[in-house]
């Protein structure tokens, strides 16, 4: 083409190739509402039926044909160049007709093996208003299982990198108006200042937007996937990508603390796949929620992972309640114990001779806990303690989607594993922070992010409190852990003397490193963090919690 632009108007769509001969820039221009007829792009020559990895040449040619068809609005041709034609055709067609993209220029980058990056410079037009939409994405070419052809591995993220499975792009006037969320002191909380609050703010808009005096504008958003049958129906808030016409924001007051939130954001930023929550033990108010994850998931409040030895706070409470241990009484801590044919060991096989139970707690001695399961004689004791005292599994209504933890009744080795936070137990940092808050005060106060008075929702209530002596001993043992136990290194930087902690690491099937868990308190703030694959509790999660606790 020698540097000139060649194109033709086909069915109301202008397809242009700009630049030198070969693979260049593909441009799509339709009518103002993005509902023009589709164009037909030339199909690539059929790839030979072959096996083995896709070559870079195959990837380039397949990506070239797919991007050209997409840019031309030819959803059928684009779909046939993928390994999921039905899903791809719907997404490519919706790009014009439901996301109202009236113009798109797609510029490919340099292939990296079978992966081809590209840049999209688009315009979204709705009811006479047009705004630019620019983003980078990528596609990967794979070999078709039945044909051997090189095909685009279809993922929604090909259309837009923020799309997750079964999500869609939509434009128009949303049902809920935008919201202005403020912290407990009236300071505005924006996703620009507090990036990991984005899913929380989206959920607040979905739940409370229509209860405010706001009015919606015009937006391009991500429509979430429909909840799976039998699922919990959570995490279904729309996520705004582009605002074409500003609406009037309605104000929502949260109990978050902007200063603690800022510290939490900075703390998780240093670790991949990290999450942290801070709560106020005296009220149950959630002060901060932060995540640093590739998938954008709010694991801090919705995660479901084994919490490792942070669960020993609950196990210790149960053992103290039953009078089987006392903080100052000697407890056996051999290198290993066996229960129902399974051997459980301490880290590096350590043992403690003639030491009190408080030392076993502070040093995280697994065998001191599991060795007492025969004396407990009741596999329901730990699940009951978790539910009746610590509120785990009581359907928390925090104001945004959250999971309230699970400690199922099991038997055999699985029951023993639960004593040290392994097995079938599922928790997230919100649950563990609440457990620490309950241990600190002796009373479960259901965590909330917005006050229950905003919508008169019922809050979960535990059926019993910790006996004063039990709460005092738990607090004493957590203080010992923070000063001379496994948490001492991380907690050394936390100011003040009224502080305590517990470390944890949880083995995950198939993972190279255990999840890192850490929880602690400092005055009237309790926090818990998890770093997936982060190793021992004090290595990754510990510094995160320490930084959050140092803000109060």
N, C-alpha and C positions, 0 to 999 in steps of 0.2 A: 504493500500500500504506500510505501515510500513517504511516510509521515503525514499522509492526508487522511481525512475521515471519510469512510464510506458507510452508507446506511440506506435503509429503505423503510418506508412506512408500510407496515403490514397490520391490517386489522386495527388501526388506531394506535399501534405501538411502534416506537422508533428504536430500532436496534442498531447500535453503532459500534464499530471496532476502531479504536483510535490508536495510532502509533504504527510501528513497523509491522511487517508481515508476521503472522503467527499469533501467539497467545498474548493478548493485550488487555485493554480495559473494555468492559461490557457495560453499556448504559441502557437503562429502561426508562421510558417516558410514557405515561399513560394520561388518561383524562384526570381532571382535578380531584375526583373522588376515588381514584384508584380502582375504577371498575371497568376499564376498557377491555376490549377483546384480547385474547392471548395471541402471541406471535409464535410462529413455528421456527425453531432453530434447527440448523443442520445437525443431524445425528452423527456421532463419531463412528468411524468404521468399527465393525464388530471386533472385539479383542479375541485373539486366538484362545481356544480352550487349552489351558495350561495349568500347571500346578506350581507350587513354590511361592515365595514372597513376591508381592507386587513390586515391579521395578519403578524407578523414579520416572522413567519415560511413560509407563502406563498411568502412573498417578497424575502426571502433568496433562496427558491427553484426556483422561476421564474427567479431571477437575475442569479443564477447559470447556468440554462439552456441557457439563452440568451447570457451570456458572453462566454460560451463554444462554442456556435454556431458561434458567431462573431469571436472568436479567430481561429476557424477552417475554417473560410471563407465560412461557410454555410449560405449564405444570406437568403435562403428560410426559413430555420428552425428558424433563428433569427427573421425574419420578422413576422412569425406566432406567435411569443411570445410577440408581441407588439399590441397596439390598432390602429396602422396605418401601415398595412403590406406593402402597396405599397411604401410609403415614406421610411420606414425602410429598405426594401430590396434593393432599389436603393442606399441608403447611405452606407450600409454594403458592397455591391458589389464594389461601387466606392472607398471605402477605400483602396482596393487592386489594382484595375485596373486604377484608375484615380488620386488617391493620391500617388500611387506607394509605399504603405507601404509593405515592403518585410518581415518584422518580427514584431510581437507584443506580448508582454507578459502582460497579464491583471491580476492584483492582486486585489481581492476584499477586502474592509475594513469591519469594524463592522457595521452591519445594524443599522439604527436609525428609528425604526418603519417600514414604508413602503419604506424608502429611503436607498439605498445601495451605498456607495461611492466605487470608485475603482481607481487603478493607472494603467496607460498604459505606458509601456516602449517599444518603437517601434523603427524601423529603416526605413528610407525612402531611396530608391535606384532608381536613374535615370541616365541612360546612363553611368553606371559603377561607379558612385559616390554614396556613402552611408553616411548618417548622422543620429545620434540618435535624436529621438523625444520623450520627456518624459512629461507627464502631468497627472493631476488628474481630474476626472470627477465624475458624480453620475447619478443614475437613480432612478426613483420612480415607484413603482408598484401600479396599480389601478385595480379596478374590471371592467371587460368588461361589457358594458351596456347591451348587448343582451345575453351574455353567462354566466355571473357571474364568468368567469375565472379570475384568477390573471394574469395581462398582464403588460408589461413595457409600461409606459406612454411615447409614442414616442415624442421626441424632438430632433432636430439636435444636441443640446448640449450634448446628450448622447455620440455621436461620438467624439466631441471635445467641451470643455466648451465655446469656443469663437464663436461657430457657432450660428447664429440667424436664425429665421424661413426662410426657402427656400434658405439658403446659403449652399455652398458645398466646400469640400476640393479638391484642384487640385494641381498637381505638373508639372513642366516643365520649359520652357523658356518663361517668360512673355513678353507681347508686349512692355511694357515701361521699360526702364532701371531704376536702382535705382537713387535717387537724393540726393544731399547734399544741404540741405536748410540752408541758413545763415540769420542772422538778419541784421538790417540796418547798423550795424557796422562791419559786416563780421564774426561774431561769429557763429559757427555751432550750429544748433538746432537739437538735437537728441531726440528720444522718451525715451531714458534712463534718460536723464537729465530733460526733460520736458514731462512727461508721457501723459498729456492731449492733447499734440499736435499730437499724433499718427494719429487720423483721418484726421487732417489737412495736415500732411506730406504725408499720403497716397493719399489724393486728389490732392496735388501738383504734385505727381509723375504721377498720371493718366492724369492730364491735360497738364502738361508741360514737362514730362520726355522725350518724343520723340522730343522736341524742343531743347534739350541739346545735348552735344557731348558724352553722356554716352552710354554704351552698356549693355544689360541685361545679367544676369548670369542664374543660375538654382535655382529655389525656390519651396517651398511648400507654397501655399497661400489660403486664403479664397475667393472664388468666390462669389460676392454679389448677392442678389436676383435681378431678372429682375424687372425693374420699373413697377408698377401697371399701368394698362390702365387708362389714364386720369391723372396720377400723374405728379409730377414735374421732375421725372427722376434724382433726386439728390441723393447724398450719395451712389454712386455706385462704389467707388474705391475698388480695391483689397487690402487685408490686408495680408502682408507677415508674415508667422509663422516660417519659417525655410529657411535659405540660404544654399544650398548645394555647389554651386560654385559662388563666388563673381563676380558681374559684375563691370563695371566701372561707378561710379556715376557721373552724370552731376550736375552742380551747379545751384541752383535757389536762387536768391536774394529776400528776403521778406522785408517788412517794420516793422516787429516785433522788439521789443526791448528785448533782452535777460534778462536784469535786471528786467524789468517790468513783463516779463513772469515768471521769477523765483518767484517774489513776489505773482503773481496771483496763481501759483501752490500751494504755501504754504498756501495762504489764503483759497482756496476752500477745501483743505485737512481737515480742521477742521469741515466741515459740509457735511452731506450726501445730495446727490442730489443737489449739488451746481454748479453754473455756473457764470462766470464773463468775461467781455470784457472791454478793455481800448482802447480808441482812442485819437488821437491828433486833437483837434478842428481846429487848423489852417490849417491842411492838409487833414484830413479825414483818415490818416494812422491808421491802427489797430496795436496797440502796444502790446497787449496781448490777448490771448484766453485761458481760462482754464475751465475745468469741473471736477467734482468729482462725478461720477455717476456709479451705478451698471451696467447699460446697455451700457456704452461706447459711448452713443449718444452725438453729439456735440450740446447740447441744447443751448449753449452760442450763436451760430450763426444760428441754424436751429430750435430752439424751437418755439412753438406756444402756448402761455399762456396769459391769461388776466394779464395786468401789474399793476392793482390796481392804487393807487393814484399817481404813477410816471407819469401817463397819464395826470394828472392835469397841467403839464407843457404845453402841447399842448392846453388843454382846456382854460387855463389862457391866452395863446397867442391869441386864437380866441376871447375871451371876451375883451381883451385889444385892439385888432385890431378893434373891433366893437364899442369901446368907452363905453362899458357897465360897465366896472370897471376901476379902477386905483389903483396902489399900495398903495397910501396914502389916498384914499377915503374910507369912511365907507361902509362896506358891511354887510348885514344881515346874521347872522349865528345862526338860531334857532336850537333846539335839533333835529327836524325832519321836513321834507317836504313831501308832497304827489304829485305825478305826474301820471295822468291817472290811478288812483286807486291803485297805489303802494306807500307804505310809505318807505322813505329812511331816515336813522338815522345816526347821528355822533357816533363815538366810545364812548361807555358808556353814550350816551345821552348828551354830553357836549354842551354848547352854548357859544357864545361870544357876548357881548353887546357893541355896539358903537365902535367896533374895525375896523381898516382899512382892506382892502382886503389882504394886505400883511400878516397880522396876521392870517387870515383865511387860506391862502396858507401855512404858516409856521406850523400851528397847524393841517393842513389837514382836514378842515371843509367841509364835503361832501355837506351839505345843502347850503353853500354859492355858490357852483357851480351849483347844480341841480336847485336851486331856481330861476336861471336866464334863464332857458330854454324857458319860456314863452316869455321873452324879445328878445331872439334870433330869434324865429319864423321861423326856417329853420333847418330841420333835416340833411341837407347836409352840414351845416356850419362846423361842426367838422371834418367829413371826408375830406372836401376840404382843411381845414387848415393843416391837417396831411399830405396830399399828396402834395399840392402846395407849402407849406413852409418847411415842415420837410422831404419831400422825401419819405414818407411811401407809399409802394405799387408801386414803380417806377422801379421794376425789377433791383435791384442792381446786379452788376457783380463784386464781391469782389475778384475773382481769385480762390475761393474755394466755395463749395456749401453753400448757405446761404438763409435765408428767410428775406424778407424786410418789414414784418409787414402788418397788415390789419386793417383798420378802416371802416367797411362797413356802408352804410347808412341804418338806421333802423327807427322804429317809436314806439310810445307808451313808456312803461316803459323801453324797451331795449335801446331806444335813450337816456333816462335819465341816465341809468346805464353806458353808454359809457363816459359820462362826468367825471366819477370817475374811469375809467379804468376797468370797469366790462363788462358783457354782451358779445357781439360778437367780441370784440377787441382781436386781437392776436399779441403778441410781443415776443421778446427775448431780452436778455441783449445787443446784438449788436444794435438793434433798439433803445433801451432806451438810451444807451450811445451816439448814434448819435443824438438823440433828445436833450440831454443835451449839446452836442457840438454845435448844431445849435442855441440853446437858448443862449449859451455863446458868440457866434460870430455873430449871426444874419444871417448866410449864411449856407445853407445845402451843405456839401461836402461829396459826396458818400464815405462811408468807403471802403478801399481796403486793402488786405493783401499782394498782389504783385502789383507793378506798372502797370498801364494800358499799358504802352509802351512795356511791355514784349510781349504782343500778340495783341496790337492795338484794344482791346475791348472797346466799347463805355461805358461811365459812365453815370449814371442817373443824371439828372439836375432838380432841382426844378424850377417852373415857376416864383416864386417871393421870395424875401427875407423878413426877419422881418424888420419892420420899426425900426429905431434906438431907438426911445423911448420905443417901446415894448421890444426889446432885453435888454435894460438897466433895465427896470422894472422886467423882468423875472430874470435877474442876481441878482438884488437887493433882490428879494423875496427868491431866493435860498440861498443867503448869510444869510438872516435872519433865514431861516430854519436850516442852519448849526450851527448857533451860539445860537439861543434861541428857536428853534422849535423842531419838532419831530426828527430831525437828529442830534441834538446837542450832544447827548451822544456818538454816533459813531464817529462824526467828531472832537471831542475834541482832539483825538490823532493825527490828521493830521496837520503837521507843516505848518506855513505860514498863511497869512491873506487873500489871494486871493482864497477863497474856498467857495463852495456852495453845496447844496444837496436837495434831495427830497426823502421822504420815500413812501412806498406803501405796502399794503397787499391785496391780491386778493382771494376772496372766490372761491373755486372749488367744484362743485357738488360731493358729496360723500366723500370728504376729511375731516379728523378730524380737521385739522388745515389749515389756509390760507397759500398761498404761500407768502414768504417774498421777497420784492423787495426794492432796494435802488439804487439811482444814485447820482453822485456828480462830482464836478470838483475841481481841484487844479492847478492853473496856466494853462498851455497848455496841461493838461491831463483831460479827462472825462472818467468816468467808470460807469458801471452798473452791478448789480449782482441780481441773483434770486436763492432762495433756496426753492425747492418744499416742502410744508408742514412746512416751517420754522417759521411761525407765523408772528408777526409784523415786518415791514421793518427794524427797528433799531436793532432787536434782533439777526438776523442771517446774512442777506444780508448786513447790515450796516457795521459790522466789516470787512467783505471781501473787500468792496469798500475802506474803510478807510486804510486798509493795502496796497492796490494797489496804492492809491493816495499818500501814504507816501513815495513812492520810488522816487518821482520826486522833 
